[in-house]
Amino acid sequence: MPDYIRWIRDRVGHDRIFLNFACCVVSDEHGRVLLQLRGDRERAVWSFPGGALELGESAEDAAVREVREETGLDVAVTELVGVYTRYEDRYLNGDVAQTVAVVFRARIVGGALAIDGDETIGLQFHDLGRFPHLVNQQHEDIASDIRAGRRGVWR
């Protein structure tokens, strides 16, 4: 199914649903972490690159696909950071979701940074201790966990 979110929203409208996401913590050779400046929100805001799983897709495959689509980079997953499940997000169109994010660390194996000017309006590597404000509490908690070096987190 090519667009699961559109398919499910056609059936339930804006009601609260579960949405499953996968994202990657991608570091450069200096240990800085790649953040994406999102253009698909009410205001531009930083986040870890990632996105929704499609039906039949694994979290790992979704994370790799989303990083490629949003950053132009090819990555290989190296480890699980954690699973973040107790968060709610409200979208500009009125949709409400409890978001479940599977977060991986990944290394760059190819590609080149590229923005699409729509969903991604900026890409930048940031020092772990100097992140800008992130899109939501889920991403803030991910940042806190990677700063602390935690692995196998569940929230």
Buried (B, 14 or more C-beta within 10 A) or exposed (E): EEEBBEEBBEEEEEEEBEBBBBBBBBBEEEEBBBBBBBBEBEEEBBBBBBBBBBEEBEBBBBBBBBBBBBBBBBBEBEEBBBBBBEBEBEBEEEBEBEBBBBBBBBEBEEEEEBBEEEBBBEBEBBEBEEBEEBBBBBBEBBBEBBEEEEEEBEB
